[in-house]
């Protein structure tokens, strides 16, 4: 089939979009990707890993209006004409919308074509928006309504032929709120490709830096809702028990100074390394250097219904994980016995879980093996993408 993927941003990078498109191409489909170019400097058309990329140039003010997508129709009106042109010129047979922001534009454009629609919800956008800085600013509170986004999200979930979520828990959330058939949903987690843990070059300058430390690794954004302040506060409890402990943070955010100020105030620089954003190609080296992968995110509806990519990255290298009790990640860890769970924002509980793994080598080794096997046998992209391929196989058979 000629699949028309619709992305509300530039491409590359977008690992989820690329993974899906490449897998569908390998399964015999043609994938055309509609994406946006606010720089107006990129090549309009090119092929990337078999993906036919079509970039549509828009002025930067359109990007500003994207935040108002469901408060003001201007953003969707601006995109509608180019979407029609994209569908028509590429003989698209099915539309695959990546996330809710651009959905209204696509449904408007599709009135002329009446193509089947797959709505791929990368996250629970209306819920996570509640934590965005621009939404919580004075003008943001006035102009941006997560409640309106929720209303339109539910509307387009209902209108779509198929809905993709990243976890069972996300699907269940929508089923609890909407009178829909479970069969309408397809679960496609953001797992890692086998190449992530089989084709890698380790930077020994990184692994050598931490070889004598018991290292807790965090990959990703470091905003308040990521829970890293809990980790830093737990060091007061852990340092006397695990004197060679080290927390390594690969990532940054607007809140990073809060973390750095805490480290300075409590004079624990020796135990915390802020690495900033690093090239993705170095992730394997940081993970190899670590003893434990951590994901201490705060509980909320969004975090309860998603997996952080970092979990599978850690586990692929046999690193046990310590996670907060957000529903999806707690269920994952308990199902595969590949790590430990602590109560969100409970400093003592987090410290207890770390000490358990630091003090019991046999238990650590057991969870390490389980973590590695979880990814190799259950939660890698080559396995978890099968549900996506099945969706398109069944839809293709309808057309024959």
N, C-alpha and C positions, 0 to 999 in steps of 0.2 A: 504493500500500500504506500501511497504518497502521504506521509505524516507531516502535518504542519505544526511544529512546536512554536509556542509563543512565549517569549521572555520579555519581562518589563525592564530590562537593563542591558548593559553591554555584554558581549561575549567574545572571547574568553575573558576571565575564568568563571566557571560555574560547574563544580564537580558533579553535582546531581544531574544537571542537564546533560553534560557530556557523557556521563556513564550511561544514562538511559538511551541517549541517541546512538551511541556506539553499539550498545547491545542490540538495539532494534535493527541497525544497519547490518550487523553480523548475522541477524536472523532473517535477512532478505528484504527488509523494507528500505524505502527511500525516505530520508529525513531532511526536511527543509526547516531551518530555524529562523524565525523572525525575531530580530533584536534591535535595540536602540543605540544610536550613536549621538550622544550629546556633544561630543568634541567636534563632530562634523569633519573629522580628519582621517577616519579609518576607511579601509577598502570597502566598497559597497557590497561586493560579492566575493566570496572565496570558499574553498573547501578545506575544512579542518577535520582531520581524522575521519574523513568520509561524510562529514556533516556539511550540507549545503547551507552556508551562513549568508543571510540576507540582512544587511544593516540599513536601517532607515534613519536618516539624519533629522534631528529635531533641535530646536533652540533650547538653551539651558533653562529658560523660564518654564518649559514644559515639565522639566524634572521637578521644579519647585511645586508645580500644581499636582504632581503625583501624590504628594502627601495629603492633598485635599480630594483625592480621587472619589470618595463617596460623600463628600460635602458639597462639591462643586463639579458639574459634569464636563468642565472645559478640557481636562486631561483626556477623557474618553472620546470626546468629540474630535480632538486633535488627532488621535490615532486611528480613528475609524476608517478613513479613506485609504490609508496605506495598508491596513489589514485586508480590506477588500481586494486591493491590487495584488497583495501577496497570495491570497487564496486563489484568485483567478489565474494569475500568471504561472503558478506552479502546479495547477491541477490537483490541489489538495483534496484528499478523500476523508480525512479525519483530523480534528483539531485537538491539540494537547496543550492546555493552558498551564503554564508554570506559575502557580500562586495566584492569589485572589486579586491583587492590585489591578491587573489589566483585564480582568474577566469581563467587566461590563462592555468594554470596547469590543471584545471578541464576540460576545453574544449579539451585540448590535450588528456587527459586520456579517455575522453568520445568518441573519434573517433572510438574506438574499440566497444563501446556498443550502441552508438546512442540513449541514453536515453533523455527524455525530461528534460529541464533545467529551473529552477527558479533562477533568479538573484536578490538577495535581497540587495538593496543599502541602507545600514545603514545611509549613508551620501554622500554628494558630495565630494568624496575624492580628486579629482584633484584640486578642488577649495580651500578646507580647507588646503591642503598641502602647499599652498602658504604662510601660516602663521606659519608653523612649524620651530622651531629653526634649526634643522639639515638640512632642505631644504635651509634655508637662510644663512647657513654658507658658507665660501669660497669654501670648497670642495663640499658641497651640491649643490651649484649653478652650479658647474662644472659637477657633476655626475647625479643629479636628475632633471628630466624635468616634471613638472606638465602638460605641453602641450602634452607630449607623453602619460602620464596617461590618459588624456582626450581623446586622439585618441583611445586608447584601451578600455576605458570605453564605448565610443560610439559603437565601434566594437562589444563588447560582449552584450551590450543592444540589438543590432540588431540581434545577433545570438541566444539569449535566447528565449525560448518559452513564458516565462512570466517574467515580471519585477515588483518587489515590491519596492515601495518608502514609505517614512514616512509621506509625506504630499501631498495634491493635488498640491501644488505649485511646489514641486519637479517633479512630473509627468509632469506638464505643461512646466517646463523648458526643459525637454527632448523632449517633443512633438514640442516645438518651434525650436529645433535644429536638430531633426531627423524626417524623413518622415515615422512615425509609426502610427499604429492604436491605438486609446485610449484604446480599449479593451484589449490590451496586458498588461496593467498596473493594479496593485492591490495596494491599499493604506492600509498600516498597521502602524498606529502611535505607538509610544512608550508610551502608557498610563499605568496607574497603575492598578494592580489587586485589586478587592474589599477587599481582605484580608489586603491590606496596610492601609486602614482606618477603618476596622471593627475589626481586630485582632491586637491590639496594646497595649503595656504597656507604660504608660507615666512616665518618670523619673521626679518626682516633684522637684528634686534639680535643674533641668534646668528651668522648668516653673516658679519656685519661684524666680529665679535670675532676671527674666525680667518682673515680674508681675506689676511693677510700671512704666514701660517704654513703650513708643510707639515704637515698634520694627519693623525694616525692616530686613528681613531675606534673605540672599543669600546662596544657596547651590551649591557647585561644584567648578570646577577649577577657578582660579582667574587670569589667564593670561590677558594681555593687551586688547585683543579683547573681553573680557567679560564685559568691560565697567565699572568696579567698581570705577575707578578714578573719573568718573562723579558723582557717588553717594557720594563719600567722599567730593568732591568740593562743592556739593550742601548743605552740612551741615552748611557752613558759612551762607547761606541764611535761613536754616531751624531752627537752634538752637534758635535764638531769638523768633521765632514763636511757636516752639514746643520744649520747654526746656527739656522735658523728652524723647526726641528722642534717639534711640539707633540703630546702624547698627551692625548686627551680621553676620559674615562671616564664614561659615562652609566649609572649603576647603583650598587649597593652590596651589602654582605653583612656577615656577622659577621667576616670576615677583612679588612675594609677598612683597619683600623688597621695591619695589617702593611704594606700598600702605602703608606699615608700616612707611617708611620714611616720607611720606606725613602727616600721623597722628602725628608723632613726631614733624615735622617742624611746624605744625599749632596747636600743643598742644590740640588735640581733643581726647586724649585717653579715656576720660570719656564717649565718645559717640560712640566708636567703639570697638567691641570685635572680635579678631581673634581667632577662635576656632580650626583652623587646620582641618585635616581630622578626621572625627569621624565615628564610627561604624554605618553602615546603620540602625541598630536597634534603634539608637537614633534620627533618622530623624523626626519621629513622634513627639517626645518631643520638638525638636527645632521648628517645625512648629506650634505645639500647643501653644508655648510660644510667637509666633510672631503675629503681627497685619497685616502685609503686606508681600507678597512674591515678590521679585524683580528679573527681568531678563533684565539687561541693555546692552545686547550684541550689538556689533557694526554691522552695516549693511554691508553685503557682500553676494555674491551669495549663499554661504553655509548657512549662518544664515537666509537668506530670504526664504529658502526652507526646513527648519527643525523646529521641536519643541524641546525645552529643556525638559527633563523628569521632571525637578523641577517644571514646570508650573502645571502639573497635581498633583504632590505631594502637592504643596501649596493649590491648589483649593479643593482637596479632604477633607481638613480640614476647608473649608469655609473661606480661606484667599483670599481677593481680590489681584490681581496681578497688578504690575506696570511694563510695558514692553517697550522697545524701539520699534521703528516703523519698525522692520524687518517684511517682508511681512507676513510670516506664522503666527507668534505670534500676529501681529496686527489684522489679519483677525479673528483669534480664539477669541481674547478678544472682538472684536466688534460684532462678531456673537452672542456670548452668554452674552454680557454685564456683564462681570465678573471681570472687572478691568479697568485700564486707560493706555493710550499710550502716550509716550513722544517722541520727536524728538531725534534720536540717537545723543549722545554727547552734547545735549543742557542742560546745567546745570540748567538754570532758569526754563526751561520747566519741567524737572524732579522734581525740588523743588515744582513747582506749583501743580503737580499731587499728590505729597505726602501731601501737605498742604490741598488740597481738601478733601482727605479722613480723615486726622487728625482733621479737623474742622467741618465736617458734618457727625454726627453720623447716621442720617437716610439714607443718601446716602451710607455710608460705609456698613450699615446693608443690604441694597438692593443688593449691589455688592457681599457681603459675601454670601448671600443666593443663588445668581445666580452662584457663583463659585462652591459651594457645589453641587448644582443641575446639573451643567454641567458635573461633573465627575460621579455622581451617575446615571444620566439618559442618558448620551450621550458618554462620553469620558473615560470609564473604559475599561480594557482589555477584559473583558467578552463580551462587545459589539463590540469593534473595531476589535477584532480578527475574527469576523464572515466572513469578506471578505477573510481572509486567508483560513478558513475552506471551504468556497465556492469554492475557486480556486482548492483545492485538491479534493473536492467532484466531481467537473466537470471533472477533469483530470482522476479520478478513474473510472467514468462512461464511458470514452472513451475506457478503457481497457476491459470492460465487453462485 
